[in-house]
Amino acid sequence: MPDQVSEVVAERCLDCHTGDGAEAGVRFDNFSQLQLTAKLELMNRAQDQVFFGLMPPKDSNQSIESEESLLAGWLRKTLRSHNASNLDEKLRYPQYGNYVDHKKLFDGSVDDKPFTPA
């Protein structure tokens, strides 16, 4: 895990996801000790939570968008390098096929040309 990603995880995730009493049984404090398959499984769970905006929870100390982007980018790149991204597979299904981050869609930050005319 790169240092910048490790810092984000330490600052934003370890309060709740450490030790035997970790929330939802998800632990990040022992990440370096896990076997590759366990790391990929944990990373897939984290990727889903970050991508769909479920983590960090709304009542917690929210991370900044740049931190979420850094974490999401690292998760995606690493999982794809192992051909292990469950999210990529999920997004192929109709119920996820039109998933769009509405905040980004309407805040003007997306300036790519659409594939179809308006």
N, CA and C atoms as a LAMMPS dump frame, in Angstrom:
ITEM: TIMESTEP
0
ITEM: NUMBER OF ATOMS
354
ITEM: BOX BOUNDS ff ff ff
-5.0000000000000000e+02 5.0000000000000000e+02
-5.0000000000000000e+02 5.0000000000000000e+02
-5.0000000000000000e+02 5.0000000000000000e+02
ITEM: ATOMS id mol type element x y z
1 1 1 N 0.855 -1.171 0
2 1 2 C 0 0 0
3 1 3 C 0.898 1.23 0
4 2 1 N 0.711 2.126 -0.963
5 2 2 C 1.53 3.345 -0.999
6 2 3 C 1.346 4.18 0.274
7 3 1 N 2.35 4.96 0.601
8 3 2 C 2.321 5.759 1.833
9 3 3 C 1.113 6.68 1.912
10 4 1 N 0.782 7.371 0.807
11 4 2 C -0.357 8.299 0.828
12 4 3 C -1.66 7.564 1.122
13 5 1 N -1.847 6.411 0.521
14 5 2 C -3.06 5.612 0.755
15 5 3 C -3.065 5.114 2.189
16 6 1 N -1.928 4.668 2.655
17 6 2 C -1.803 4.188 4.031
18 6 3 C -2.167 5.278 5.03
19 7 1 N -1.767 6.51 4.745
20 7 2 C -2.099 7.644 5.619
21 7 3 C -3.606 7.895 5.654
22 8 1 N -4.255 7.82 4.489
23 8 2 C -5.71 8.017 4.434
24 8 3 C -6.41 6.924 5.229
25 9 1 N -5.998 5.687 5.034
26 9 2 C -6.605 4.564 5.76
27 9 3 C -6.393 4.743 7.26
28 10 1 N -5.181 5.104 7.663
29 10 2 C -4.891 5.292 9.085
30 10 3 C -5.731 6.419 9.683
31 11 1 N -5.883 7.5 8.939
32 11 2 C -6.596 8.665 9.45
33 11 3 C -8.112 8.491 9.423
34 12 1 N -8.633 7.825 8.402
35 12 2 C -10.083 7.781 8.202
36 12 3 C -10.751 6.447 8.501
37 13 1 N -9.993 5.361 8.536
38 13 2 C -10.621 4.041 8.631
39 13 3 C -10.31 3.287 9.921
40 14 1 N -9.123 3.484 10.468
41 14 2 C -8.679 2.644 11.569
42 14 3 C -9.427 2.856 12.876
43 15 1 N -10.084 3.993 13.048
44 15 2 C -10.852 4.197 14.275
45 15 3 C -11.912 3.112 14.454
46 16 1 N -12.523 2.707 13.352
47 16 2 C -13.617 1.731 13.421
48 16 3 C -13.221 0.333 12.929
49 17 1 N -12.158 0.242 12.161
50 17 2 C -11.814 -1.029 11.52
51 17 3 C -10.467 -1.567 11.989
52 18 1 N -10.38 -1.77 13.313
53 18 2 C -9.156 -2.28 13.939
54 18 3 C -9.517 -3.336 14.969
55 19 1 N -8.719 -4.368 15.052
56 19 2 C -8.858 -5.372 16.098
57 19 3 C -10.05 -6.291 15.915
58 20 1 N -10.264 -7.122 16.924
59 20 2 C -11.318 -8.136 16.862
60 20 3 C -12.723 -7.539 16.858
61 21 1 N -12.891 -6.341 17.395
62 21 2 C -14.206 -5.704 17.443
63 21 3 C -14.461 -4.767 16.282
64 22 1 N -13.749 -4.942 15.183
65 22 2 C -13.873 -4.046 14.025
66 22 3 C -15.288 -4.074 13.462
67 23 1 N -15.766 -2.915 13.052
68 23 2 C -17.104 -2.779 12.456
69 23 3 C -17.244 -3.709 11.261
70 24 1 N -18.354 -4.416 11.199
71 24 2 C -18.695 -5.329 10.097
72 24 3 C -17.618 -6.394 9.871
73 25 1 N -16.76 -6.608 10.86
74 25 2 C -15.708 -7.597 10.723
75 25 3 C -14.628 -7.216 9.729
76 26 1 N -14.589 -5.941 9.354
77 26 2 C -13.613 -5.466 8.372
78 26 3 C -12.454 -4.818 9.122
79 27 1 N -11.267 -5.403 8.942
80 27 2 C -10.065 -4.91 9.607
81 27 3 C -9.05 -4.431 8.582
82 28 1 N -8.465 -3.274 8.859
83 28 2 C -7.401 -2.76 8.007
84 28 3 C -6.053 -2.758 8.726
85 29 1 N -6.057 -2.957 10.023
86 29 2 C -4.816 -2.903 10.79
87 29 3 C -3.877 -4.071 10.501
88 30 1 N -4.397 -5.165 9.964
89 30 2 C -3.563 -6.329 9.67
90 30 3 C -3.399 -6.56 8.16
91 31 1 N -3.628 -5.528 7.369
92 31 2 C -3.613 -5.651 5.913
93 31 3 C -2.301 -6.244 5.39
94 32 1 N -1.184 -5.78 5.895
95 32 2 C 0.118 -6.235 5.383
96 32 3 C 0.38 -7.707 5.687
97 33 1 N -0.328 -8.269 6.659
98 33 2 C -0.12 -9.663 7.04
99 33 3 C -1.025 -10.631 6.278
100 34 1 N -1.988 -10.11 5.521
101 34 2 C -2.945 -10.965 4.816
102 34 3 C -2.327 -11.584 3.563
103 35 1 N -2.83 -12.758 3.209
104 35 2 C -2.467 -13.389 1.945
105 35 3 C -3.111 -12.592 0.812
106 36 1 N -2.617 -12.758 -0.404
107 36 2 C -3.097 -11.971 -1.547
108 36 3 C -4.605 -12.11 -1.743
109 37 1 N -5.148 -13.311 -1.676
110 37 2 C -6.59 -13.486 -1.906
111 37 3 C -7.412 -12.749 -0.85
112 38 1 N -6.964 -12.772 0.385
113 38 2 C -7.665 -12.059 1.452
114 38 3 C -7.553 -10.549 1.252
115 39 1 N -6.39 -10.074 0.793
116 39 2 C -6.221 -8.649 0.509
117 39 3 C -7.166 -8.209 -0.602
118 40 1 N -7.244 -9.007 -1.659
119 40 2 C -8.118 -8.655 -2.787
120 40 3 C -9.585 -8.642 -2.363
121 41 1 N -9.973 -9.585 -1.521
122 41 2 C -11.352 -9.625 -1.026
123 41 3 C -11.665 -8.382 -0.197
124 42 1 N -10.742 -8.024 0.692
125 42 2 C -10.915 -6.83 1.516
126 42 3 C -10.955 -5.568 0.653
127 43 1 N -10.086 -5.507 -0.341
128 43 2 C -10.046 -4.348 -1.228
129 43 3 C -11.328 -4.235 -2.043
130 44 1 N -11.901 -5.35 -2.465
131 44 2 C -13.176 -5.31 -3.188
132 44 3 C -14.291 -4.784 -2.298
133 45 1 N -14.319 -5.212 -1.053
134 45 2 C -15.337 -4.713 -0.117
135 45 3 C -15.176 -3.211 0.079
136 46 1 N -13.934 -2.773 0.25
137 46 2 C -13.668 -1.348 0.446
138 46 3 C -14.028 -0.555 -0.805
139 47 1 N -13.696 -1.089 -1.979
140 47 2 C -13.992 -0.385 -3.231
141 47 3 C -15.494 -0.156 -3.39
142 48 1 N -16.291 -1.155 -3.112
143 48 2 C -17.751 -0.997 -3.202
144 48 3 C -18.232 0.105 -2.258
145 49 1 N -17.755 0.073 -1.027
146 49 2 C -18.201 1.046 -0.031
147 49 3 C -17.828 2.473 -0.42
148 50 1 N -16.623 2.659 -0.914
149 50 2 C -16.177 4.004 -1.307
150 50 3 C -16.896 4.456 -2.58
151 51 1 N -16.994 3.562 -3.578
152 51 2 C -17.605 3.916 -4.859
153 51 3 C -19.064 4.339 -4.694
154 52 1 N -19.817 3.608 -3.878
155 52 2 C -21.237 3.9 -3.714
156 52 3 C -21.506 4.915 -2.597
157 53 1 N -20.45 5.496 -2.043
158 53 2 C -20.611 6.551 -1.043
159 53 3 C -21.111 6.072 0.303
160 54 1 N -20.91 4.804 0.616
161 54 2 C -21.377 4.249 1.887
162 54 3 C -20.357 4.424 3.006
163 55 1 N -19.115 4.624 2.642
164 55 2 C -18.046 4.855 3.603
165 55 3 C -17.278 6.074 3.156
166 56 1 N -16.889 6.899 4.038
167 56 2 C -17.176 6.848 5.459
168 56 3 C -18.637 7.182 5.721
169 57 1 N -19.174 6.698 6.845
170 57 2 C -20.586 6.99 7.144
171 57 3 C -20.816 8.488 7.315
172 58 1 N -22.025 8.906 7.036
173 58 2 C -22.358 10.338 7.046
174 58 3 C -22.146 10.988 8.414
175 59 1 N -22.295 10.219 9.507
176 59 2 C -22.163 10.802 10.835
177 59 3 C -20.732 10.783 11.366
178 60 1 N -19.794 10.323 10.555
179 60 2 C -18.404 10.271 11.003
180 60 3 C -17.622 11.476 10.475
181 61 1 N -16.364 11.507 10.826
182 61 2 C -15.47 12.542 10.323
183 61 3 C -15.252 12.276 8.836
184 62 1 N -15.932 13.007 7.991
185 62 2 C -15.878 12.773 6.547
186 62 3 C -14.489 13.041 5.978
187 63 1 N -14.103 12.189 5.055
188 63 2 C -12.831 12.419 4.369
189 63 3 C -13.045 13.477 3.296
190 64 1 N -11.972 14.047 2.856
191 64 2 C -12.071 15.03 1.795
192 64 3 C -12.117 14.297 0.46
193 65 1 N -12.699 14.952 -0.53
194 65 2 C -12.901 14.32 -1.834
195 65 3 C -11.582 13.843 -2.436
196 66 1 N -10.511 14.586 -2.243
197 66 2 C -9.216 14.175 -2.807
198 66 3 C -8.726 12.886 -2.162
199 67 1 N -9.013 12.705 -0.867
200 67 2 C -8.624 11.461 -0.191
201 67 3 C -9.439 10.294 -0.718
202 68 1 N -10.739 10.507 -0.889
203 68 2 C -11.595 9.446 -1.432
204 68 3 C -11.156 9.087 -2.84
205 69 1 N -10.819 10.081 -3.623
206 69 2 C -10.375 9.865 -4.994
207 69 3 C -9.059 9.084 -5.018
208 70 1 N -8.138 9.438 -4.134
209 70 2 C -6.861 8.737 -4.037
210 70 3 C -7.088 7.273 -3.671
211 71 1 N -7.901 7.032 -2.659
212 71 2 C -8.18 5.675 -2.212
213 71 3 C -8.896 4.876 -3.298
214 72 1 N -9.927 5.468 -3.899
215 72 2 C -10.689 4.78 -4.948
216 72 3 C -9.803 4.459 -6.147
217 73 1 N -8.943 5.392 -6.531
218 73 2 C -8.044 5.17 -7.658
219 73 3 C -7.059 4.05 -7.397
220 74 1 N -6.498 4.032 -6.19
221 74 2 C -5.555 2.968 -5.847
222 74 3 C -6.243 1.614 -5.808
223 75 1 N -7.431 1.563 -5.202
224 75 2 C -8.18 0.297 -5.151
225 75 3 C -8.465 -0.216 -6.558
226 76 1 N -8.973 0.661 -7.405
227 76 2 C -9.329 0.259 -8.771
228 76 3 C -8.103 -0.231 -9.547
229 77 1 N -7.024 0.538 -9.481
230 77 2 C -5.806 0.186 -10.216
231 77 3 C -5.239 -1.152 -9.733
232 78 1 N -5.178 -1.33 -8.436
233 78 2 C -4.605 -2.553 -7.875
234 78 3 C -5.474 -3.764 -8.19
235 79 1 N -6.779 -3.623 -8.016
236 79 2 C -7.67 -4.752 -8.307
237 79 3 C -7.643 -5.108 -9.793
238 80 1 N -7.613 -4.098 -10.644
239 80 2 C -7.538 -4.373 -12.086
240 80 3 C -6.22 -5.034 -12.467
241 81 1 N -5.139 -4.663 -11.811
242 81 2 C -3.845 -5.267 -12.131
243 81 3 C -3.822 -6.759 -11.804
244 82 1 N -4.701 -7.176 -10.904
245 82 2 C -4.826 -8.594 -10.545
246 82 3 C -6.053 -9.229 -11.214
247 83 1 N -6.698 -8.456 -12.091
248 83 2 C -7.924 -8.914 -12.76
249 83 3 C -8.93 -9.424 -11.724
250 84 1 N -9.12 -8.631 -10.658
251 84 2 C -9.921 -9.081 -9.534
252 84 3 C -10.999 -8.091 -9.111
253 85 1 N -11.328 -7.107 -9.936
254 85 2 C -12.296 -6.087 -9.539
255 85 3 C -13.725 -6.588 -9.671
256 86 1 N -14.364 -6.835 -8.544
257 86 2 C -15.777 -7.236 -8.553
258 86 3 C -16.668 -6.082 -8.992
259 87 1 N -16.254 -4.855 -8.704
260 87 2 C -17.039 -3.684 -9.091
261 87 3 C -17.14 -3.58 -10.606
262 88 1 N -16.039 -3.798 -11.301
263 88 2 C -16.077 -3.758 -12.762
264 88 3 C -17.09 -4.764 -13.296
265 89 1 N -17.125 -5.928 -12.683
266 89 2 C -18.079 -6.965 -13.102
267 89 3 C -19.508 -6.522 -12.784
268 90 1 N -19.711 -5.969 -11.585
269 90 2 C -21.039 -5.504 -11.171
270 90 3 C -21.592 -4.454 -12.123
271 91 1 N -20.742 -3.528 -12.536
272 91 2 C -21.194 -2.412 -13.363
273 91 3 C -21.635 -2.855 -14.76
274 92 1 N -21.42 -4.094 -15.103
275 92 2 C -21.881 -4.634 -16.386
276 92 3 C -23.352 -5.035 -16.345
277 93 1 N -23.901 -5.165 -15.135
278 93 2 C -25.294 -5.582 -14.987
279 93 3 C -26.239 -4.39 -15.133
280 94 1 N -27.448 -4.635 -15.647
281 94 2 C -28.395 -3.536 -15.887
282 94 3 C -28.677 -2.659 -14.67
283 95 1 N -28.772 -3.26 -13.484
284 95 2 C -29.09 -2.447 -12.31
285 95 3 C -27.98 -1.463 -11.948
286 96 1 N -26.775 -1.666 -12.476
287 96 2 C -25.676 -0.739 -12.241
288 96 3 C -25.24 -0.037 -13.522
289 97 1 N -25.787 -0.429 -14.648
290 97 2 C -25.336 0.058 -15.946
291 97 3 C -25.435 1.556 -16.133
292 98 1 N -26.376 2.183 -15.489
293 98 2 C -26.54 3.628 -15.64
294 98 3 C -26.125 4.377 -14.377
295 99 1 N -25.287 3.76 -13.571
296 99 2 C -24.862 4.422 -12.35
297 99 3 C -24.025 5.646 -12.694
298 100 1 N -24.468 6.777 -12.205
299 100 2 C -23.769 8.033 -12.42
300 100 3 C -23.733 8.763 -11.09
301 101 1 N -22.589 9.28 -10.75
302 101 2 C -22.479 10.106 -9.559
303 101 3 C -23.174 11.426 -9.883
304 102 1 N -24.383 11.617 -9.382
305 102 2 C -25.192 12.776 -9.748
306 102 3 C -24.568 14.1 -9.32
307 103 1 N -23.847 14.085 -8.212
308 103 2 C -23.191 15.309 -7.779
309 103 3 C -22.197 15.759 -8.851
310 104 1 N -21.374 14.83 -9.324
311 104 2 C -20.402 15.173 -10.36
312 104 3 C -21.085 15.472 -11.691
313 105 1 N -22.175 14.808 -11.968
314 105 2 C -22.88 15.01 -13.226
315 105 3 C -23.389 16.443 -13.348
316 106 1 N -23.905 16.999 -12.256
317 106 2 C -24.541 18.308 -12.323
318 106 3 C -23.712 19.46 -11.775
319 107 1 N -22.524 19.185 -11.234
320 107 2 C -21.733 20.297 -10.7
321 107 3 C -20.831 20.946 -11.741
322 108 1 N -20.859 20.442 -12.972
323 108 2 C -20.082 21.038 -14.045
324 108 3 C -18.67 20.497 -14.187
325 109 1 N -18.273 19.571 -13.316
326 109 2 C -16.905 19.048 -13.394
327 109 3 C -16.732 18.016 -14.508
328 110 1 N -17.827 17.419 -14.962
329 110 2 C -17.761 16.464 -16.079
330 110 3 C -17.96 17.244 -17.374
331 111 1 N -16.906 17.298 -18.183
332 111 2 C -17.024 18.039 -19.433
333 111 3 C -16.762 17.154 -20.658
334 112 1 N -16.791 15.829 -20.453
335 112 2 C -16.653 14.908 -21.576
336 112 3 C -17.875 15.001 -22.455
337 113 1 N -17.662 14.809 -23.748
338 113 2 C -18.795 14.802 -24.672
339 113 3 C -19.644 13.555 -24.428
340 114 1 N -20.956 13.684 -24.48
341 114 2 C -21.808 12.502 -24.301
342 114 3 C -21.732 11.597 -25.528
343 115 1 N -22.045 10.339 -25.307
344 115 2 C -22.028 9.384 -26.4
345 115 3 C -23.252 9.517 -27.291
346 116 1 N -24.319 10.069 -26.739
347 116 2 C -25.543 10.266 -27.508
348 116 3 C -25.947 11.73 -27.434
349 117 1 N -26.672 12.221 -28.428
350 117 2 C -27.099 13.623 -28.367
351 117 3 C -28.106 13.856 -27.256
352 118 1 N -28.155 15.075 -26.784
353 118 2 C -29.087 15.422 -25.699
354 118 3 C -30.518 15.293 -26.193
